[in-house]
Every structure is written in C-alpha cells, then in structure tokens.
Amino acid sequence: MTVVKEFIENLNYIKKNIKDNNELLLLYGIFKQATCGNNNIEPDFRTLKEKKLWESWENYKDTPKQRCMIILNDYINNIKLNKNT
C-alpha cells in the first residue's frame, strides 16, 4: 500500500475512532503539515483552542509532507496494533 493511500485510510480511522482531544490535537498538527506544508498563518488567537491548533501545526514546521504522512501512519498503526492486543 502506498503512503498516501494508507494516510487516507488512517484519516478515516481517526474520524471514526479517535475521541481524545489531546490525541486529536497532536494529529491535527501532523495532518496540516502533511496536507498544507508549513504554517504561514500569523498567530492571532481569539481562543485558547486556536492557539493550541496553531502550536500543534507549528511543531512540525519544515517537516516534509511525505514524512508527516509516515508519522501519522505509524502513530495510527501503533494504536490499531495496541487495540488488538
């Protein structure tokens, strides 16, 4: 399976199975970097949630998109593996 195809499948898994806000916040940053590249949004936070989302994305600055897809895939595959044991 290609990295991109696995990434898309894992996004569907996240939508259906991941409910923990801390995990979702981490995955948001990886997802945004993998799909959009570097965060070029000026920090102008109206809420704490906006700040946390921005920081999550900023944590992956300069990480190549393909690498972020692999990071997300590995993270979700590890969750799936632990769920089955």
Residue pairs with C-beta under 8 A, 6 or more apart in sequence:
1 9
3 66
3 69
3 70
3 73
4 69
6 69
6 73
7 34
7 69
7 72
7 73
10 72
10 73
10 76
10 77
11 31
13 76
13 80
14 24
14 27
14 76
17 79
18 24
18 27
18 79
25 52
25 53
25 56
26 56
26 75
27 72
27 75
28 53
28 56
28 57
29 53
29 55
29 56
29 57
29 58
29 59
29 60
30 60
30 68
30 71
30 72
30 75
31 68
31 72
32 39
32 56
32 57
32 60
33 39
33 57
33 60
33 61
33 63
33 65
33 68
34 65
34 66
34 68
34 69
34 71
34 72
35 65
37 65
38 61
38 62
39 54
39 57
39 58
39 61
41 54
43 51
43 54
45 51
45 54
60 68
63 71
